[in-house]
Amino acid sequence: MRDLDLVISAINGNEKAFEALIKSENEKLYRTAFLYVRNKEDALDVLQETIYKAFVSIKKLKSPEYFNTWLTKILIRTAYDLIRKKKKEVLKNNINYVVESTYDMDWKMDLSRAISMLKQDYQTVIILFYYHDLPIQCIAETMERPENTVKTYLSRAKVDLKKIIEGGNKYEQKAT
């Protein structure tokens, strides 16, 4: 309820309320941006541009309860805009995770590479569902797709991920 009050205050022009909202979402937004653009500098650029766009357009937010969905949608579009501008492919090469063990690091690197090979919509569904723990309904609103389409994307993305990961393991076995 506190966040909803902050959103309403921010919509009404309270800059401190907007700042508090951004601070509470900052880490999650950065991680998401990083998953899309794959490096610290670009992730920070995406985050900064997202915050600016949100600040400028917050008065247009019609449903305060969907602030996080709205903000995530801005971030995703901003990340894709940056990727297009730099002619990068989404989630291609290395990703730096802070993890506790080498096994975890290897697994997350393999998973990251596999995610990077998915179609753009599949990547978005996987990131929002597994990294943000968003329910299908919120993902559908964020992506502006029907819920059943999101469920299909998620199902197909999981199948594709499994094939990519298993294919990568076969390739590694042949290479050694």
N, C-alpha and C positions, 0 to 999 in steps of 0.2 A: 504493500500500500504506500509505503514511503517513496518508492521509486515512481509510482504513478503520480503522486503529488509533485515530485521533482519534475517529471515530464510536463505536467500541466503548467508549473511555474516557468519552465524553460520556454514553452510555447508562448506564454504571456510576456516573454522578454527578460526573464530573470537569468542573467548570464552566469551567476554563481550556481544556480540549479543545473544549468547546462554543463558547466564545468564538473560538477559533482557526478552527473550521469556519465560523462565521458571518462572520468577517473575510474569509475566502477567497471567500465567495459573495456578500458584501455588495453589490458594484457590480452584479453580474448581477441580483440580486434587486431592487435599486432600479430599474434600467432596465426590468425586467419590470413592476413595479408601476406605473411611470410610463406605460408603454404602455397599461395598463388604465385608470388613473384620470385621466390626462392633466394632472395638475398636481403641482407639487413637494410641497406640504403634504400632500395626500392620499397621494401615493406614500410619503412618510416615515411617515405614519400606518399605512399598510398594511404597510410594512417592519417597523415597531416591533411591531405586533400579530402579525405572522407570527413574528418572533423570540420573542416572549413565548409564543405557542401552541406553537412548536417546543420551547422550553425546558421548558415544563410537561409536554409529552407525549412527550419523547424516549425515555423508558423503555419506551414502548409500541411503538417502532420494532422490528419483528421481523427485518428484513433490513438490516443496516448498509450493505451495498453499494448500496442504493437510497436512501441519505440525501438526495442531491440531488433525486431524483424526488419523494420524500416532502416535502421542504421546498418545492419548486416547487408541488406540489399545495396545500399549506397557503396559500402566497402567492396562488395563483389564487382559491381559495375566499374568502380574506380580502378580496381586491380586489373580487370580485363582491358580497360582503356589504356592503362600503362603498358600492359603486355603488347597490345596491338601497336601502340606508338613505338615501342622498342623492337617490334617484330620478334618477340620471344615466344616460345611455346610454354604453355602452362606446366608447371611442376616437372621440368625436365632434368636434370643432373643432380647435384648434391643438395642435401638439406642437412642442416646442423641441428641435431637434437641434443639436449642435455639429458643424458641418461645415466643410469647407475652401473650398468655392466656392458661389456663388449657384445655379448649376445643380444641384449636389448638394442644396442646401437645398430648391429648388423641387420636385425629383423626390421627395425624402423626404416633403415635405409632401403632395404628391399621393398618394403611396403610403399615407401615414398616414391621409389622408381616406378613401381607398378601403378600407383595412382596417377603418376604423370603420363602414363601411356593410355589412360582412359579418355573417352570423349569428354568434352567440356562439361556437358550437363551431368554426366556420371561423376566427374570429379567434384562438382559442386554438391551433389547429393551426398556423396561419401563424406566430404569435409563437414558439411552441416550436420549430418546425422551422427557421425562417430566422433568428430572432434568438438562439436558444439553441443551434442546431445539434444538437438532440436527434434521435436516430434514432427511427423509427416505433415501435419496441417501447417505448421510454421514454415517448413521447407517449401511447401506448395505456395504459400503466400509470398515468400521471399523470391522464389523463382518465377512466380506468376504462371504456374502450371496447375492443372487439376491434381488432386491428391492421388488418384489412381495412376496418373502419369509418373508422379514422383515415386510411387511404390514400384512401378515397372522399372524406372531408372535405377533404383536401389537394387532391385533383384538382378537386373542385367549387369550392373556394375560389380556386384559381388561375384557373379559367375566369371566375368571378364578378369577380375582381379585374381581369382583362383587360377585361371588358365595362364595368366601372365607370370604369376609367382611360380607355378609348377613348371612352366616353360623355361623360366630363368634358372631354376635349379637343374633342369636337364642340361641346359647349355653350360652351366658351370661344371657339371660332372664330365661332360665331353671335353671341356677345355683343359681339365687337369689330367 
